[in-house]
Amino acid sequence: MFVEGTLRWQVTEDCPWDLLMALALRDLGRLSPIGDPCIPELSPAVAPAMRAATGTVPVQREGGRPARDQAVGRMDTGPVRPASEPDRVTGPDALREQWLAWFELTVDRERRPIASLLRPPHFEAFDRALELQDLVMANYQAALAWTRERHAEYAATSVEQHAARAADIVDVVQEREHVLRRQAGYFRLDLYVLPLAEAGAWIVGPHTVIVSTSLRDDSAAFRAWFTPMVAALV
């Protein structure tokens, strides 16, 4: 993450690890379209892991789901019902509901846990979101390999182009201040730069915008988008 601003305003830019993982697992689970706004699919696409057939049959527990070791610590997913409730939603609808709850937590910088919720092998943070836990268990390695590559690419670009990217932000704010003949008032904006198949930006919270890597890499296009955003904030 890098931060630009003053005591009055702040713009952060990051490529959060858990957000990359959440979207990678969304694509591997073929959950799109999902959410409002609906974030485009990732690019490059996430390749599913190759699995060898073992011929074994998983041990079943009540409700027809594979048995798991007991684990402690659970994600507070809000609308997702505990597994013990008899009227708990199951199947594809439950998986979509649980993924959305995780996504909403992940994009909120103030609520997002400092440590990743993705802790193998049991992923106990999702014990109350069993369909999501199944998705994570089945696709974790493929999502992890993809996320490592994309996160490393973002980190390298961020270091190499730090001065130019900082100027894209600071110059636009200063130009707005010049137009207004005053300093900018307080505002905060968190930008999450992600490798998406479509160029653009998507508002996902009061202070949070997902920006495609392709838009962020194009300085002129980024400034053209960022200018009216700052005008609305300052």
N, C-alpha and C positions, 0 to 999 in steps of 0.2 A: 504494500500500500504506500502511496505517497500523498502528501497533504499540501495544498496550496491555500494561501489566504492570509488574513490578518486577524486582529482581535475582534473584528466586526463580522467577517465572513470566512467561510471555510468550504473548500471543495476537496473531497477525497476521491482517489481513484484506486481501484483494487480489482482483483480477479479471485474472489473467495473460493477456497478449496471445496468446501461443502456444497456451494452453489454449482460448481462444475460437476461434482459427483451427482447431485440431485438431477440435473438436466441429462447427464449421461445415462443414469438409470431410467429416467423418463423415456428416453429414446429407445433404450434396450427393451423396455417393457411395452413399447408401442402405445404410450398413453396419449400422445398428441392426436388431435388438438385438445388442449386442456388449459384452464385458467383464463382470467380476464385481467390484463391482456394475455393473449396466447403468445408465449415466447417461441420464435421459430426454432426449427430443429438445428442441431449442432453441425458444424462443418470445420474439419472433416468429420464424417460420420463415425460413430463409435462401432467398432467391429465386435460382434459377439464372441465370447470365448468358445473355443472348441471343446466339447465334452465327450469323453469316451463313454460308451455304454458299459455299465458295470453289471447289469443283470440282477442287481439287488433291489429289493422292495423296501421302501422306508417304513419304519415302525409307525403305526398309526395311533393317534390318541383320540379321545372323544371329539366328535365333530368331523372326523375323517381327515385331520391335518397331521403332518409329520410331527413326531414327538421331538421336543427340544429339552436341553438341560435347563433347569431353573436359573434365572439370572436376576440381579437386582439393578435398580436404577432405570427409570423410564422417561421417555420424552413426553413433555407436557404438550400435547398436540391439540388442545382445545376441543374442537368439535368431534374428534375421533373418540368413539366410545370404548371403554375398557372391554377386554375380551370376555370377561366374566358375565357381562350383561346378556340376558337371553335374547334381547331384541337387536343385538349387534348386527349392523349391516355387514354382509359378506360378499365375496366375489369381486368382479370388476368395479362395481360402484364403490365398494369399500376401499379398494386400492387407489382409485382416483381421489377419493376424499382424504385418505391418509397422506398421499403424496402432496396434495395441495396444502395440507396443514404443515407438512415439513418444509415445503417451498416458502410459505409465508413466514415461517420462523427463520429460515436461512437468509432471506433478503432483508430482514430487519436487523440492522447493525446493533441496535440497543438490546434486542432480545436474543440474538444469536449467541450460543455458548462459545466461550473462548476456545475450548477444546472440542475437537470434532466429535459428533455423535456416532460416527462410523467406527466402531471398535470391534473388529473380528475377534473370535469366530462367531460369537452368538448375537452380536449387535443388539444387546439388551436394551438399549435406549428405545427400541421399537417393539418392546414386548406388548404394548397396548395397541400396536398397529401391525397386526400379524400378516396381513397381505403384503404390506410394504416390507416387512421383515423378510418374507419369502423372496420378494423381488431382489432385495439387497443381497441376501445370501446366494442367490443363483447367479448374480451378475457382478458381484463386487470386484473380482479380479479384472474383468474386462473394463469396467468403469474406472478402476484405479489406474490401469496402464494408460488409458486415454487421458485421464486427468493429469497424471504426472507429466506427460509430454506437453499438453496445452499450458499447464501452469508454468513449466520451465520456459516455454516460448514467450509467455507474457512477461515473466520476470526479466528475461534477457532484453526484450524490447523496451521495457520500462526503464532499465538502466541505460541502455544505449541512447534512447531518445528522451531522456528525462527533461533536459533543458527545453527542447522543442515542445514537448507536451505541457510542461509548466507554462510556457509562453502562450500556448493556445488558450489556457484558462485565464491567466493574469491579464493578458492584453485585452481580452473581451470585457472583463470587469472594469479595467481602467478606462476603456473607451466609453463604457456606459456611464462611469462617473464623470467623464469629461462632458458628455452630452447633458447630463443633469446638473452640472456645475456644483456637485457635492460628492461627498464620500458615500460609498455604498453602506446601506444599513445592514443589520444582522440578517444573514441567511446561511444555511448549510445545505450542501448537496453532495450525496454519495453516488459516485459513478461506478458501476460494475461492468468491466469490459470483458465480453465473452465472445468466443468464436462461433458465430451464428451463420446460418445459410443465407440470411437476408440482411442487407444493410439497413440500419435504422436505430431507433431508440424507443424504449418502452418504459413508461412510468409505472413502477410497481409499489410505491409507497410515498408518504408525504415528503420525504427528503431523498428518495432513492430512484435512480434511473438505470436500467440495463442498456448498455450501449454495445453495438456489435463491434467486433475488432476491425472490420472493414471500414466502418465509419470513423473509428478513433484513429486509424492509421492514415486517413486522408485529412490533413490539416485544414484545408480549405472547406471541405464538407463539414468537418466537425465544428469549425467556427461558425459556419452558416447556421447549423443547428443550435449551437450553444448561445448565440447572440440573442434570439428571442426568449430563450430560457432565462437568461440573466435579466433581460428587460422585465420579465414577469416577476422576478424575485427582488429586484433592487428598487 
